[in-house]
Amino acid sequence: MNKYSTDVRVFIVLQMASCDENVKAVQRAWQEKFHNKNWTNKRTMTRLYAKFKRTGSVEDDKKAMATATATVVTDGAKQFGQLPIRPDL
């Protein structure tokens, strides 16, 4: 979905809502507004509208962190009863 601007996504969602989720009607409105037939496919429109109904947003989902941070207790820290110091705290 990152191919489309926020304005285009809002247009699709508003048209889907006003046309009772009729994709052909949305495609006709697309052609009238943008004067071309390079509209999004049916699946993209329905998924965007379903996402909007579910989340209330047309923006992309935020990416989760690739790796989670973990605290590692070394053998030396176990012997002395100390935990390692975490610089991020």
C-alpha contacts under 8 A as a table, 3 or more apart, distances in Angstrom:
res1	aa1	res2	aa2	distance
1	M	4	Y	6.09
1	M	44	T	7.73
1	M	60	D	7.08
2	N	5	S	7.32
2	N	60	D	6.88
4	Y	8	V	6.12
4	Y	9	R	6.54
5	S	8	V	5.32
5	S	9	R	6.34
6	T	9	R	5.03
6	T	10	V	6.11
6	T	58	V	7.04
6	T	59	E	7.00
7	D	10	V	5.15
7	D	11	F	6.19
8	V	11	F	4.98
8	V	12	I	6.27
9	R	12	I	5.12
9	R	13	V	6.25
9	R	48	L	7.64
9	R	58	V	6.26
10	V	13	V	5.13
10	V	14	L	6.04
10	V	58	V	6.85
11	F	14	L	5.24
11	F	15	Q	6.06
12	I	15	Q	5.17
12	I	16	M	6.01
12	I	26	V	7.07
12	I	45	M	6.75
12	I	49	Y	7.71
13	V	16	M	5.08
13	V	17	A	6.19
13	V	45	M	7.83
13	V	48	L	7.19
13	V	49	Y	5.49
13	V	52	F	7.41
14	L	17	A	5.16
14	L	18	S	6.13
15	Q	18	S	5.05
15	Q	19	C	5.80
15	Q	21	E	7.88
15	Q	26	V	5.65
15	Q	29	A	7.57
16	M	19	C	5.24
16	M	20	D	6.04
16	M	21	E	4.48
16	M	22	N	6.47
16	M	23	V	7.03
16	M	26	V	6.30
16	M	45	M	7.91
16	M	49	Y	6.94
17	A	20	D	5.42
17	A	21	E	5.97
18	S	21	E	7.57
19	C	22	N	5.46
19	C	23	V	7.99
19	C	25	A	6.38
19	C	26	V	6.91
21	E	46	T	7.71
22	N	25	A	5.48
22	N	26	V	6.48
23	V	26	V	4.97
23	V	27	Q	6.16
23	V	42	K	6.25
23	V	45	M	7.36
23	V	46	T	7.86
24	K	27	Q	5.00
24	K	28	R	6.28
25	A	28	R	5.08
25	A	29	A	6.26
26	V	29	A	5.03
26	V	30	W	6.04
27	Q	30	W	4.87
27	Q	31	Q	6.21
27	Q	37	K	7.99
27	Q	39	W	6.43
28	R	31	Q	5.11
28	R	32	E	6.32
29	A	32	E	5.08
29	A	33	K	6.15
30	W	33	K	5.23
30	W	34	F	5.85
30	W	35	H	7.51
30	W	36	N	7.72
30	W	37	K	7.77
30	W	39	W	6.60
31	Q	34	F	5.45
31	Q	35	H	4.87
31	Q	36	N	5.19
31	Q	37	K	5.72
31	Q	39	W	7.54
32	E	35	H	5.42
32	E	36	N	7.82
36	N	39	W	7.53
40	T	44	T	6.29
40	T	45	M	6.65
41	N	44	T	5.48
41	N	45	M	6.50
42	K	45	M	5.26
42	K	46	T	6.20
43	R	46	T	5.22
43	R	47	R	5.97
44	T	47	R	5.20
44	T	48	L	6.03
45	M	48	L	5.20
45	M	49	Y	6.17
46	T	49	Y	5.16
46	T	50	A	6.04
47	R	50	A	5.05
47	R	51	K	6.02
48	L	51	K	5.08
48	L	52	F	6.15
48	L	58	V	6.96
49	Y	52	F	4.99
49	Y	53	K	6.22
50	A	53	K	5.11
50	A	54	R	6.13
51	K	54	R	4.98
51	K	55	T	5.86
51	K	56	G	7.39
51	K	57	S	7.32
51	K	58	V	7.28
52	F	55	T	5.30
52	F	56	G	4.62
52	F	57	S	5.09
52	F	58	V	5.72
53	K	56	G	5.63
65	M	68	A	6.68
71	T	86	R	7.86
72	V	84	P	7.73
73	V	77	A	6.39
73	V	78	K	7.01
73	V	83	L	6.33
73	V	84	P	6.58
74	T	77	A	5.34
74	T	78	K	6.47
74	T	84	P	7.77
75	D	78	K	5.07
75	D	79	Q	6.39
76	G	79	Q	5.27
76	G	80	F	6.62
77	A	80	F	5.36
77	A	81	G	5.84
77	A	82	Q	4.85
77	A	83	L	5.61
77	A	84	P	6.62
78	K	81	G	5.01
78	K	82	Q	6.32
78	K	83	L	7.39
79	Q	82	Q	7.78
86	R	89	L	5.99
